[in-house]
Amino acid sequence: MSKHTPGPWFAVADKGQTIIRTSRSSAAFSPLAIVKGDKRDTIKDQEANARLIAAAPDLLEALEYCLDCLGD
C-alpha cells in the first residue's frame, strides 16, 4: 500500500489561491497542493475540487472500513 500524508486535510483560500493543507493555520504547515484549473474553471470550481481532494484521507478510511465489513 502506498503511503500518504495523514489527514485531516483542509481546503483553504490563501492569497487568491486554493490550497490543500494539513492544518487550518496558514503558518503551521507547508501546503500539500495548490489547486488550479484551466481557463474554463471558476474559483468555485477550484474550491469544489480542493474540498474533494481534501476529503481523500477520510474517503480512504471509509472505504477501508467498508472492505473490513464485507470480509472475503
C-alpha positions as a Markdown table, in Angstrom:
| # | Residue | x | y | z |
|---|---|---|---|---|
| 1 | Met | 0.0 | 0.0 | 0.0 |
| 2 | Ser | 1.3 | 3.4 | -0.8 |
| 3 | Lys | 1.9 | 5.9 | 1.9 |
| 4 | His | 0.4 | 9.4 | 2.1 |
| 5 | Thr | 0.4 | 12.4 | 4.4 |
| 6 | Pro | -2.1 | 11.6 | 7.1 |
| 7 | Gly | -5.2 | 13.6 | 7.4 |
| 8 | Pro | -7.1 | 15.6 | 8.3 |
| 9 | Trp | -6.6 | 17.8 | 5.2 |
| 10 | Phe | -8.3 | 21.1 | 4.7 |
| 11 | Ala | -9.0 | 23.2 | 1.7 |
| 12 | Val | -8.3 | 26.9 | 2.4 |
| 13 | Ala | -8.2 | 30.1 | 0.4 |
| 14 | Asp | -4.9 | 31.8 | 0.7 |
| 15 | Lys | -3.8 | 34.9 | -1.2 |
| 16 | Gly | -6.2 | 34.2 | -4.1 |
| 17 | Gln | -5.2 | 30.6 | -4.4 |
| 18 | Thr | -7.0 | 27.4 | -3.2 |
| 19 | Ile | -4.6 | 25.3 | -1.2 |
| 20 | Ile | -4.7 | 21.9 | 0.5 |
| 21 | Arg | -3.1 | 22.0 | 3.9 |
| 22 | Thr | -2.7 | 19.6 | 6.8 |
| 23 | Ser | -3.7 | 22.4 | 9.2 |
| 24 | Arg | -6.3 | 25.2 | 9.1 |
| 25 | Ser | -3.5 | 27.6 | 10.1 |
| 26 | Ser | -1.7 | 29.0 | 7.1 |
| 27 | Ala | 1.5 | 29.4 | 9.1 |
| 28 | Ala | 1.5 | 26.0 | 10.6 |
| 29 | Phe | 2.4 | 23.7 | 7.7 |
| 30 | Ser | 3.6 | 23.9 | 4.1 |
| 31 | Pro | 0.8 | 23.3 | 1.5 |
| 32 | Leu | 0.2 | 19.8 | 0.2 |
| 33 | Ala | -1.1 | 21.1 | -3.1 |
| 34 | Ile | -2.2 | 24.3 | -4.8 |
| 35 | Val | -5.4 | 23.6 | -6.8 |
| 36 | Lys | -5.5 | 25.3 | -10.1 |
| 37 | Gly | -7.9 | 24.9 | -13.0 |
| 38 | Asp | -7.9 | 25.7 | -16.7 |
| 39 | Lys | -9.3 | 28.8 | -18.4 |
| 40 | Arg | -12.9 | 27.4 | -18.2 |
| 41 | Asp | -12.8 | 26.8 | -14.4 |
| 42 | Thr | -14.2 | 29.3 | -12.0 |
| 43 | Ile | -12.9 | 30.0 | -8.4 |
| 44 | Lys | -15.9 | 28.0 | -7.2 |
| 45 | Asp | -14.8 | 25.0 | -9.4 |
| 46 | Gln | -11.3 | 25.2 | -7.9 |
| 47 | Glu | -12.7 | 25.4 | -4.4 |
| 48 | Ala | -15.0 | 22.4 | -5.0 |
| 49 | Asn | -12.1 | 20.4 | -6.4 |
| 50 | Ala | -10.0 | 21.3 | -3.4 |
| 51 | Arg | -12.7 | 20.2 | -1.0 |
| 52 | Leu | -12.9 | 16.8 | -2.8 |
| 53 | Ile | -9.1 | 16.4 | -2.7 |
| 54 | Ala | -9.0 | 17.4 | 1.0 |
| 55 | Ala | -11.6 | 14.7 | 1.8 |
| 56 | Ala | -9.3 | 12.0 | 0.4 |
| 57 | Pro | -8.0 | 10.7 | 3.7 |
| 58 | Asp | -11.5 | 10.4 | 5.1 |
| 59 | Leu | -12.8 | 8.7 | 2.0 |
| 60 | Leu | -10.0 | 6.2 | 2.1 |
| 61 | Glu | -10.7 | 5.4 | 5.7 |
| 62 | Ala | -14.4 | 4.9 | 5.0 |
| 63 | Leu | -13.6 | 2.6 | 2.0 |
| 64 | Glu | -11.2 | 0.6 | 4.1 |
| 65 | Tyr | -13.9 | 0.2 | 6.8 |
| 66 | Cys | -16.4 | -1.0 | 4.2 |
| 67 | Leu | -13.9 | -3.6 | 3.0 |
| 68 | Asp | -13.4 | -4.8 | 6.5 |
| 69 | Cys | -17.2 | -5.1 | 7.0 |
| 70 | Leu | -17.6 | -7.1 | 3.7 |
| 71 | Gly | -14.9 | -9.6 | 4.6 |
| 72 | Asp | -13.8 | -12.0 | 1.9 |
